[in-house]
Structures are given as structure tokens and as C-alpha cells.
Amino acid sequence: MEYQFIRDPLFGIRCKMTDEHILVGRWLSDEIGPERVAEVVKWIELVEREPQTLVDMGSEIRLTLTRQEALLESHALFMDDESLLDAYRDDQLEFDEEGLVAACGFEDFKALIHDFSEFISKR
């Protein structure tokens, strides 16, 4: 998993990732940021101590964390209101699921959070 952290003068600290993991970068930049990274570190420690599934329902992205993987899914995948999707059908547009789901191994996720935490501490 490749990533880069940048300090954007307009949007603050951002995480840029490859297309395959773009949702992970968006989640880290927009849902977690420097304010909640310590909370994510605690989640990782909890999952390491006691095998369990931890779910965080963010405002736009859901994280499901297990000892095997971190799965991130956009809430757009779980829309049950067909009337919202009918507008796309009428315009002959398709609902593209690419970029709405991303997963990585637990150890890779742990390394990402560790590196992000170190990056933000070097202000």
C-alpha cells in the first residue's frame, strides 16, 4: 500500500493514496484527521488484545476493523432508497462502485496509522 502525507494550506493534512486505496486516504483525511488519530490507535490496540470486529460509522465512510483486515465502505453502497437511484436510471447513468470500497491487511493499516500519527506530530 503506497501513500503520501501532505500539508495542504487550504485543506490541512491530506493522505494521498493509489487508486485502489483512495477511499482509505479519503477516510483518513476527511473522517479522522489529526483530531481522531489517537482514537484509531486505541482501536488497533483493542483489536490486537482481543480478537473482535470493531465498526466505526463515520459520516460518509464505515470502517470495519478485524485482526485480519481493515475494510472501508462508503455509505452510498447501502442506500435503500430506490427513488434516489431512479434519477440515475432515467438519465441512463450507472452507479459506479469503484472507489466506494477499499480494504487492506491489518498490519498495513496499523503501519499507515502509525506513520500518519508520526507525520502530524512533526508540525
Backbone torsions as a table, in degrees:
resi	resn	phi	psi	omega
1	MET	NA	121.4	-179.3
2	GLU	-103.1	137.4	178.9
3	TYR	-152.0	161.1	178.7
4	GLN	-144.9	136.6	177.1
5	PHE	-103.2	138.4	178.3
6	ILE	-134.0	154.8	174.7
7	ARG	-104.3	104.0	-178.7
8	ASP	-91.1	125.5	-178.1
9	PRO	-63.5	-24.4	-179.9
10	LEU	-93.4	-38.3	-171.8
11	PHE	-113.8	3.3	178.7
12	GLY	81.5	-153.8	-177.4
13	ILE	-75.4	130.1	-178.1
14	ARG	-126.3	151.0	175.6
15	CYS	-115.0	117.1	178.1
16	LYS	-100.9	133.6	-178.3
17	MET	-135.2	167.7	176.8
18	THR	-64.7	161.9	-177.2
19	ASP	-54.7	-38.0	-178.5
20	GLU	-61.1	-31.1	-176.2
21	HIS	-117.3	20.6	-176.1
22	ILE	-57.8	-33.1	179.4
23	LEU	-66.8	-34.0	177.1
24	VAL	-63.9	-44.8	178.2
25	GLY	-63.1	-40.9	178.0
26	ARG	-64.3	-42.4	178.5
27	TRP	-61.3	-46.9	-178.2
28	LEU	-65.4	-41.3	-178.4
29	SER	-73.0	-45.4	-171.0
30	ASP	-95.5	-35.0	-175.3
31	GLU	-96.4	-31.2	-175.9
32	ILE	-102.8	-66.5	-179.4
33	GLY	59.0	-174.5	-179.7
34	PRO	-62.7	-25.4	-174.9
35	GLU	-69.4	-32.6	-173.0
36	ARG	-114.8	4.3	-175.6
37	VAL	-62.5	-34.7	178.4
38	ALA	-63.6	-34.8	177.5
39	GLU	-64.9	-40.5	179.4
40	VAL	-67.7	-37.9	176.0
41	VAL	-59.0	-41.3	177.8
42	LYS	-65.1	-38.0	177.5
43	TRP	-61.1	-43.5	179.8
44	ILE	-61.4	-45.7	179.0
45	GLU	-62.1	-39.9	179.4
46	LEU	-63.8	-45.3	179.8
47	VAL	-66.6	-33.9	177.3
48	GLU	-67.7	-39.6	-178.9
49	ARG	-71.6	-45.8	-175.2
50	GLU	-128.1	112.0	179.1
51	PRO	-58.1	116.9	-179.0
52	GLN	-160.3	174.1	174.9
53	THR	-109.4	124.5	178.9
54	LEU	-109.9	131.9	-179.9
55	VAL	-122.9	129.1	175.0
56	ASP	-119.2	118.1	178.5
57	MET	-91.3	95.1	177.7
58	GLY	-74.6	-177.4	-178.8
59	SER	-70.9	-30.7	179.4
60	GLU	-128.6	-18.2	-173.4
61	ILE	-133.9	137.1	177.7
62	ARG	-102.9	131.1	174.8
63	LEU	-104.3	129.9	171.2
64	THR	-118.6	114.7	-174.7
65	LEU	-114.3	124.5	174.2
66	THR	-128.4	175.4	179.0
67	ARG	-67.8	-15.3	179.5
68	GLN	-95.6	-38.0	-174.9
69	GLU	-157.2	166.2	170.0
70	ALA	-114.4	122.3	-179.3
71	LEU	-114.8	125.1	178.1
72	LEU	-116.3	130.8	-177.3
73	GLU	-134.7	132.1	176.4
74	SER	-69.3	142.3	177.3
75	HIS	-62.5	-21.0	179.4
76	ALA	-60.6	-24.2	178.7
77	LEU	-69.2	-20.7	-172.4
78	PHE	-107.6	17.0	178.6
79	MET	-68.6	124.7	176.6
80	ASP	-104.9	-1.1	179.9
81	ASP	-81.4	95.9	-177.8
82	GLU	-61.1	-26.7	-178.2
83	SER	-64.8	-30.4	177.0
84	LEU	-67.6	-38.0	-179.8
85	LEU	-78.0	-22.7	178.6
86	ASP	-60.2	-33.7	178.7
87	ALA	-60.7	-38.0	177.5
88	TYR	-69.5	-39.8	179.9
89	ARG	-63.6	-41.0	179.8
90	ASP	-61.7	-34.9	179.7
91	ASP	-89.2	5.9	-178.4
92	GLN	58.6	36.1	175.3
93	LEU	-98.7	154.5	179.9
94	GLU	-110.5	148.0	175.3
95	PHE	-84.5	112.3	-176.2
96	ASP	-95.9	117.9	-178.2
97	GLU	-84.2	-9.4	180.0
98	GLU	-64.6	135.2	-178.0
99	GLY	86.4	-1.2	-179.5
100	LEU	-103.3	-6.8	178.2
101	VAL	-139.1	137.8	175.1
102	ALA	-149.5	147.3	178.8
103	ALA	-141.6	153.2	173.9
104	CYS	-150.8	160.1	178.8
105	GLY	-66.1	155.1	-178.1
106	PHE	-58.0	-44.5	-177.9
107	GLU	-65.4	-38.6	176.5
108	ASP	-65.0	-41.5	178.7
109	PHE	-63.2	-43.9	178.6
110	LYS	-60.3	-43.7	178.4
111	ALA	-63.9	-40.8	178.0
112	LEU	-59.8	-48.3	-178.5
113	ILE	-65.3	-39.7	177.4
114	HIS	-61.1	-48.1	179.9
115	ASP	-64.2	-39.2	178.5
116	PHE	-64.3	-43.2	178.8
117	SER	-61.2	-42.4	178.1
118	GLU	-65.4	-41.1	-179.2
119	PHE	-61.3	-46.6	-177.3
120	ILE	-71.6	-23.4	179.4
121	SER	-77.2	-13.8	-180.0
122	LYS	-96.4	42.6	-179.1
123	ARG	-67.0	NA	NA
